[in-house]
C-alpha cells in the first residue's frame, strides 16, 4: 500500500507540473485564514493562537483529525485513495520549479543577466536553503518537497505527510493569513506576531527534518561517491537542526562527480541527477521493506 501510493502520487505530480491550487501551501493559507477569521469573534481561540503550543496544535489539527478518521475506518481502497490525495497535495513546489526551468532555458542561451535575476528570485522563494548555487537549491528543494514528505509518509502514513507539509508551509501561510485579516491600525502588531510565530514554527520544522536529512545524506553516500562524502556525513551527524540545509548540500557536493563544469547548466543538472537517484534509492528501499513485510 505504501509503495503503491508513492508511485502513483509521484506519477501524478510529474504529469501535473504547473499545478498551483492542489498544493499544501494553498491549503495551509486557507486554513490559516480560517483560524484567524474565527479568532476575531472567539476570544479563547485568539488566546490559543497567541500561545506557542496552542498555535502549533491548532495548525496541525487537520493532520490529527485525518489520523483519527483513518484509524476509525477499515477500507483498504479508501485508505489508498486518501494516501494518494494527500501525497499529491504535499509533494511538489510549482513556483520554484518554474523558476528553475526558466533559469535553465536562459542558461542554454548564455543569458547571464537573466540567470542572475532568476537566481535572486529563487533565493527569495527558497530562503531556508542558504544555497550559493542553483545545484544547492535543487538539492534542498528535492529534499523538502519530495524526500522528507516521503519519509514522513512511510513512517506515519498520510497524517504524517500532511503534518510535515503544514509545518513546512506555515511561514508563507501565517504571513498571508495575518496580513489579510489584520486591520490597518493593527498591521504592525500583526506583523510582529507573524515574525514570532514563524520563528517558532521554523524551529519545529528544523527538528522535524533532522532525521530525514541524515537519511537523505546517507542515500547520497550510496548513490554518489561514498568514500568522499562519508567523512562529511559522519562529521556533521550530530550538528544542530538549524544547520540541516548546509549539511545536506555539503554532502551532495562531495558525493557528486566533481568534473569541471563548463557552462551554467552543468552543475545544476549534475545535482538534479544525483537528487533523483536518492529518490530512486528511497523508493527501492521502500519496495524491499514491503516485500520483507516490514511495511504494509
Protein Blocks (a to p, Z undefined) as FASTA:
>chain_A
ZZmmmmmmmmmmmmmmmbfklpcklmmmmmmmmmmmmmmmmmklmmmmmpmklmmmmmmm
mmmmmmmmmmmpccfklmmmmmmmmmmmmgojfklmmmmmmmmmmmmnopaklmmmmmmm
mmmmmmmnopabfklmmmmmmmmmmmmmmmmmmmnommlmmmmmmmmmmmmmmmmmmmmm
pcfklmmmmmmmmmmmmmmmmmmmmmmmmmmmmmmmmmmmmmmcfklmmmmmmmmmmgcf
klmmmmmmmmmmmmpccbdcfbfklmmmmmmmmmmmmmmmmmmmmmmmmmnopaZZ
